[in-house]
Amino acid sequence: MVGGSDRRAMKAVFVVLVILSAPSVACADESDGRLCGTWGIDAWGLSYHVDHAIHYNDANWGLGVRCYARPEWKIFGKSSDNKALLQIDALLNSHRGLLIPVSIGAEYKLSTFPGGCKLFFVGAFTVAYYQTPGKVSDVKWGPVPGVAVGCGRFKPDVIFVPSTSGQIVAAIAASMTITFK
């Protein structure tokens, strides 16, 4: 059952999705002005947990989808590589239960390497449903920073899952995004 704060978080995600789906959000250079002019498939795999005493599962296999838009907002600057993103995934969480994160955020190009690969900062606001076998399911939300390296259609991502305890980072998780139009 979803509690009051969980309902508020779900409503917030819904409002953001409605705003992003407005036609005025995307600009003409992102595949004819469509919100999701570029799509990606996310493949999840491994994570590293800072607190080894907890005995979390480090194999977090799963799949998801990501779409990009290039809004004509000043915050994105002039680089066409800076884009808004919307992502939903389903994966095995560290408790061996289901994890469904829904994220809205942005990628900003930091640098271009020889050969055309690009380094990105990724920042997202995520609402995540955690199923823990034998316990009450939970919804958590908050900012999730990361980095990505894009080489053509392939973009390995590393995110830093914030901790609710005294540590800054609870886990570092890796995924691979394969983009297509």
C-alpha positions as CSV (number, residue, x, y, z in Angstrom):
1,M,0.0,0.0,0.0
2,V,1.3,3.5,-0.9
3,G,1.6,6.0,2.0
4,G,0.9,9.8,1.9
5,S,4.5,10.8,1.1
6,D,4.6,8.0,-1.6
7,R,1.5,9.4,-3.2
8,R,3.0,12.9,-3.3
9,A,6.1,11.6,-4.9
10,M,4.1,9.7,-7.6
11,K,2.0,12.8,-8.3
12,A,5.2,14.9,-8.7
13,V,6.5,12.4,-11.3
14,F,3.2,12.5,-13.1
15,V,3.2,16.3,-13.2
16,V,6.8,16.4,-14.6
17,L,5.8,13.8,-17.3
18,V,2.9,15.9,-18.4
19,I,5.0,19.1,-18.5
20,L,7.7,17.3,-20.5
21,S,5.2,15.9,-23.0
22,A,4.1,19.4,-24.0
23,P,5.1,20.1,-27.6
24,S,6.8,23.4,-26.7
25,V,9.5,21.5,-24.7
26,A,11.4,20.0,-27.6
27,C,13.1,22.1,-30.3
28,A,13.1,21.4,-34.0
29,D,16.6,19.9,-34.1
30,E,15.7,16.9,-32.0
31,S,14.1,14.7,-34.6
32,D,11.4,17.0,-35.9
33,G,10.6,18.5,-32.6
34,R,9.4,15.4,-30.9
35,L,9.9,15.1,-27.1
36,C,11.6,11.7,-27.5
37,G,13.5,12.2,-30.7
38,T,16.3,10.0,-29.5
39,W,15.6,6.8,-27.6
40,G,17.9,4.5,-25.7
41,I,17.8,1.0,-24.2
42,D,19.4,0.7,-20.8
43,A,21.1,-2.5,-19.7
44,W,21.8,-2.7,-16.0
45,G,24.4,-4.9,-14.4
46,L,26.7,-4.3,-11.5
47,S,26.9,-2.2,-8.4
48,Y,29.4,-1.6,-5.7
49,H,28.2,-1.0,-2.1
50,V,30.3,1.1,0.2
51,D,29.2,-0.7,3.3
52,H,30.3,-4.3,2.8
53,A,28.9,-5.5,6.1
54,I,25.4,-5.3,4.8
55,H,25.9,-8.1,2.3
56,Y,23.9,-6.6,-0.5
57,N,23.7,-8.3,-3.9
58,D,26.1,-6.6,-6.4
59,A,24.5,-8.1,-9.5
60,N,21.6,-5.7,-10.3
61,W,20.5,-7.0,-13.7
62,G,17.7,-5.3,-15.6
63,L,16.5,-3.3,-18.6
64,G,14.9,0.1,-19.2
65,V,14.2,2.8,-21.7
66,R,15.5,6.4,-21.9
67,C,14.4,9.2,-24.1
68,Y,16.1,12.5,-24.8
69,A,14.8,16.0,-25.7
70,R,16.7,19.2,-26.5
71,P,14.5,21.9,-24.9
72,E,15.2,25.5,-25.9
73,W,16.0,26.5,-22.3
74,K,18.9,28.6,-21.3
75,I,20.0,26.1,-18.7
76,F,21.1,23.8,-21.6
77,G,23.3,26.4,-23.2
78,K,24.3,26.3,-26.9
79,S,25.7,22.8,-27.1
80,S,23.4,20.3,-28.9
81,D,25.0,17.6,-26.8
82,N,23.3,18.9,-23.6
83,K,19.9,17.2,-23.3
84,A,17.0,16.5,-21.0
85,L,16.3,12.9,-20.3
86,L,13.4,10.8,-19.1
87,Q,14.1,7.2,-18.0
88,I,12.3,4.2,-16.5
89,D,13.9,0.9,-15.6
90,A,13.1,-2.4,-14.0
91,L,15.9,-4.3,-12.3
92,L,16.9,-6.6,-9.6
93,N,17.8,-4.5,-6.5
94,S,20.4,-5.2,-3.9
95,H,17.9,-7.1,-1.7
96,R,17.1,-9.4,-4.6
97,G,13.7,-7.7,-5.1
98,L,12.3,-5.5,-7.8
99,L,13.5,-2.0,-8.3
100,I,11.5,0.4,-10.6
101,P,13.2,3.8,-10.8
102,V,11.7,6.7,-12.8
103,S,14.1,9.5,-13.5
104,I,14.0,13.0,-15.1
105,G,17.2,14.8,-15.6
106,A,19.8,16.1,-17.9
107,E,23.2,15.3,-19.5
108,Y,25.8,18.0,-19.9
109,K,28.8,17.5,-22.1
110,L,32.0,18.1,-20.1
111,S,34.7,17.2,-22.6
112,T,35.4,15.6,-26.0
113,F,38.1,13.0,-26.3
114,P,40.2,12.1,-29.4
115,G,38.1,9.8,-31.6
116,G,34.9,11.7,-30.8
117,C,33.9,10.1,-27.5
118,K,32.4,12.6,-25.0
119,L,32.3,12.8,-21.2
120,F,29.0,13.8,-19.7
121,F,27.8,14.9,-16.2
122,V,24.4,13.3,-15.6
123,G,22.0,14.7,-13.0
124,A,18.6,13.3,-12.3
125,F,15.7,13.4,-9.9
126,T,14.6,9.9,-9.3
127,V,11.5,8.3,-7.7
128,A,12.2,4.6,-7.1
129,Y,9.9,1.7,-5.9
130,Y,11.9,-0.9,-3.9
131,Q,10.5,-4.3,-3.3
132,T,12.3,-6.1,-0.5
133,P,11.3,-9.8,-0.2
134,G,9.8,-10.5,3.2
135,K,9.5,-6.8,4.1
136,V,7.2,-3.8,3.3
137,S,7.9,-2.2,-0.1
138,D,9.2,1.3,-0.1
139,V,9.3,4.4,-2.4
140,K,12.4,6.6,-2.2
141,W,13.2,9.7,-4.1
142,G,15.9,12.3,-4.5
143,P,18.8,13.5,-6.7
144,V,21.1,11.0,-8.3
145,P,24.3,12.3,-9.9
146,G,26.5,10.3,-12.4
147,V,28.9,10.4,-15.3
148,A,28.7,8.8,-18.7
149,V,31.0,8.4,-21.7
150,G,29.3,8.5,-25.1
151,C,31.0,6.8,-28.0
152,G,28.7,6.8,-31.0
153,R,25.5,4.9,-30.0
154,F,27.0,3.4,-26.8
155,K,27.1,5.2,-23.5
156,P,28.3,3.5,-20.4
157,D,26.8,5.2,-17.3
158,V,27.9,5.3,-13.7
159,I,25.6,6.7,-11.0
160,F,26.2,7.5,-7.4
161,V,23.2,6.4,-5.2
162,P,23.1,8.8,-2.2
163,S,23.0,7.3,1.3
164,T,20.3,8.0,3.9
165,S,22.9,7.3,6.7
166,G,26.0,9.2,7.5
167,Q,27.8,8.2,4.3
168,I,27.6,10.3,1.2
169,V,27.2,7.4,-1.2
170,A,25.5,4.1,-0.5
171,A,26.2,2.5,-3.9
172,I,27.8,3.0,-7.2
173,A,25.9,1.4,-10.1
174,A,26.8,0.9,-13.7
175,S,24.6,0.6,-16.8
176,M,25.0,0.8,-20.6
177,T,22.7,2.9,-22.8
178,I,22.4,2.1,-26.5
179,T,20.8,5.0,-28.3
180,F,18.8,5.1,-31.6
181,K,16.4,7.4,-33.4
